[in-house]
Amino acid sequence: MRSRTHRSEPTGRRARTAVATGAAALAAVVALSGCEAVGGDDTAAGAAERGESSAPRPKRVWDTSPQSLAAVGDSITRGFDACSVLTDCPEASWATGTDREVRSLADRLLGPTGATERSWNYARTGARMVDLPEQMHRAGAHRPELVTVLAGANDACRSSVRAMTPVADFRADFEQAMRTLRRQSPKTQVFVASVPDLKRLWSTGRDHPLGSQVWKLGVCPSMLKDADAVDGKAVARRTAVQERVVAYNRVLREVCAEDLRCRHDDGAVFDFRFQKDQLSEWDWFHPSKEGQSRLAELAYRAVTTE
């Protein structure tokens, strides 16, 4: 666990008190409008200038046909183990890949040429949420119309339950990533995918002899070590990991909700039941090309829904 010497103040902090009349009421409205949400129209501030005592929340903004795309995240978005053993395969990425068998989100939105020329993949195998601000900085430099986020599995996939990223740190890192993007590209849309259900992946792959052997090499040990163990200690460990993933997904949803140009997948990836042919034949944990294609389908449906 890397040390933390400084952390920015979280965004989205709402005023705890309000006054009903006079200049104090106006000040409270102005203060609220400044932190209600980012990446959208400033209608609350306009209401304050008009002296109104309350203002409607600004409307969410979403274009269902963005024309450029950048991806941030971890090994799933890098297509790790989708094409060969222990190797990234970005051409098979659900987000920006060019493999026609996958039909990535970029391919579906931009077409084959657009996926090559107007999409960028800054995800990194092994990345955790603490790495996302830097990835967002690189993505934001292109001012893409859409950024995809799929991150958090590695925050739970640690050497032990104790080593998992604390939920408060996870939240602060994601908030920092969003602020980083907004400083560079205020109007970029953000699609946030939920963290996959790691316990379900364990359940799906645990009876495969090759998969269980590969897991012993250190694949997500907090969840996958001693794959056959069902004693109380093993069950408690897996439950703790599962609960942390649920907490991470709650953070992703809440932080995304504070940004008017952010859309969460409403738990679609977490709820998706990967079948065995949708998992890598080399590690029985990461998505295969078929699994990557299913992720692309879920993302496309979420992005293009009116």
N, C-alpha and C positions, 0 to 999 in steps of 0.2 A: 504494500500500500504506500503510494508516494505521499510525502509530507505536504501539508498545505500551510503556507505562511500568510496568505492573503486571500480573501474571497470578497467579490463585489456584493454590494447590497442587492438582494433579490428584487426583481421587478414585480409589478402587479400588486403592490402593497396598498390596501385601501385605508382611507381615514377611518378611525375607530369611533369618532363622535361627530355629530352634526348639530347645528343650531337652527332653530325654526324661523327666525326673523332677522331683518336688518342686514347690515354689512357682513356679519359673521356668516350668515347663510350663503351669501354670494361667494365669500372666500372659500367655503367648504365645497361649493360646486366647482369652482375653478380648480381647487386642489384635486378633486376627484377626477376631473376631466384629464388631468395631466398624467394619471397612472391607470386609467381604466383599461386601456388596451393599446397595442401598438400595431403599426402596419395598416392603418385604416383611416377613414375620414374623421376629421376632428369636429364632429357635430356637437359633442358635449361642450367643448370650449366655446363654440358659437352661441350655444344656449346661455352660457354664463355671461357672455358679452351683452346679450340682450336683456340680462337681468332676470331670467326665468329661474324659478326656485328649483326646478328639476329638469332633466333632459333625458331623452330616450338614449339607450345604448346605441352606439354607431352600428350600422348594418355590416354584416360580414361580407367580404369581397372575395369572389372566386370566379376565375375564368376556366372553363372546362376544356379549353384547347390551347394550353401553353405551347410556345414554339421553341423553347430551349429548356434544357434540364441538366441539373447537376445533382450528384448523389453523394451522400456522406454516410458513414457507418462503419461496419466491421466486416468480418470474413464472408458473411452471407451475401453482402452487396458486391464483394470481390469475386464471387463465384468459386470460393475455395472448395476444392475436392469435387467440383462438378465435372471436370474433364479428365483429371489424372490425380494420382495420389499426392497428398500434402502439397498441392500447388494451387495458386490463384488461377482463375480462368475468367477474367473480366468480360470476355466476349459472351460468356453465358450468364452474366449478371441479370437479375430480374429488372434492375433499374435502367441500365444503360447498355446492355449487351447488344451485340450485332448478330449473334447466332440465330438464324431463322427458326431453328427448332424451339428456341425459348420464346421468341417474340416478346422482347423486353418492353417495359413501359415506354421507353424512348422510341422503340420501333413502332409501337402501336400509336403513339401520339404524333411522331415526327416523320415516320416512314424510314426505310433503310438508309437513305442518304442523310436525312436529318439526324438519325441516331449516331451516325459517324461524325458529322460536322458540327452538330449543335448540342452535344451532350458531353458531360465530363464526370469522371468517377474518382472521387477523392477519399473513398472508403479505404480502410486499412485492416488487414487481417490482424486480430488481436486487440484492436482498438476498444477502449472503454469510453464512457461518457465524458470523462475528463479530457479526452482527445478531440472531442467534437468542436470546441471553439476554433481550434486551428484549422480543422477541415472546413468549417463554415467560412473562415476567412478566405481560404483558397477558392471555395465555391463562389462566394460572393463577388470575387474579383471579376467574374464573367457576367455579373448581373443577369443571371438566368431568370426565366419567367417562372421556373419551378425548381425547388430543391426537395429531394426525397431524404427522409431520415429513417434508418433502421439501425438502432443501436441499443445496447443495454444487456445483451446476452452475456457478454464478457464481464460485466459488472457482477453478475451472479455466478458465472462459471469461474470460480476461483479455486485455490488450493484447498480451502476449507470454508465452512459457513462463516467463521469469524472474519475471514479476509474479504468477504463481499463488500461492495461499496455501500456505505451508509446511505439511507434514503435521502437525508438532508443534503449530502454532498452531490448525489445524483441530480437532485432538483437544481441546486445552485449551478452545476456544470451545464445543464440543459438551458437554463435561463441565460447563462453567459453566452452560450452558443447562439441563441436567438438574438441577443443584443448585438453580438458580433456581426451577424448577417444584416440586421436592420441598419447598422451604421453604414454599411457599404451599399446595400440594395433594399431600400425601404419597401418597394412594391413587389418583391419576389414572393411568390406563393410557396408555402411549405406543406408537404404531405408527410405526416408522421405515422409510421407503421408501428404497431404494438410489438413488444418483445415476444418471441415464440414461447409456447408452453413447453418448457424444458422437461418437465416431468412426463408429459405425454410422449416426447421424443424418446426418453429412456424406456418407457413402456413399450413403444413400437419396436425399438431395436435390440432390446435386452436379450431376446431369445435367438438372435443370429450369432452363430459361433465366431465368425470373423469380426463382426462389429464389437462384440464384448472383448475380444483380444486387443483390438485397436484402441479401445477405450482405456485399456490399462497403460497405454503410452502417455496418458495425461490429458485426454480429451474431456473437458468440463468435469474435473474431478469432484467438485462439490456435489454434483448430481449423479455422475456416472461411475464413480469408483465403486468397487465391490457390487457390480451390477446385479448379481444374483442374490445379494443379501436382502432379507426381508425381516430382520430382527428389529426390535424397537429402536435401537440407535440409528440404523440405516433409514428406517421410515421417518424418524424425527428429522434427520439431516435433509432428506429430500423434501419433506414438508416445509422446512425452513427456507430452502431455496425457492420452492414454489411460492411461498408467501412473499418473498422479496421480489420476485418477478411481478406478482400482482401489484405490489406497492410501486414498483417502477412504472408499470403501465398506468397507474393512477396519476403519477407525476406527469407523464407524457401527455395524458389527456388534459390535465388541469393547466399546464403551462401553455399548451397549444391553444386552449380556449381563451387565453388572455390576448392572443394575437389575432387580429381581424382577417389576416390573410393566411391563416393556418388551418389545416383540416386533418383531423385524426381519423384513423381507420375504424374507429368504434370497436376495437378488439378483434378485427377480422383475422389478423395473422395469429394472434394468440389462440383463437378458437379453431383455426384450421387444423384438421386432422390429417397430418402427413401420412400417406400410405408408404409401404416399404419401397415401392418403385419410385417414390418421390424423394428418397434419401440417397445420399452418396453410397455407391457400392464399395467405397474405400474406408469410410468411417461410420456409416450408418447413423449420422447425426446432422451433417450439413445437407442442404437441399441438392438433389441431383438436377440435371437439366430439366427433367419433368417437374421437379419441385420448384425450381426457379421460375418455370413457366406459370405455375399456379400462383406464385407470389406476384408475378407481373399482371396476371388476370385480376387478382384481388385489388391491386393498386390502381389499375386502369378503371375498374368499376368505381372505386372511390373518387378518383380524380375527375371523372367525366360525369358523375351524377349531378344533375341540376340542383 
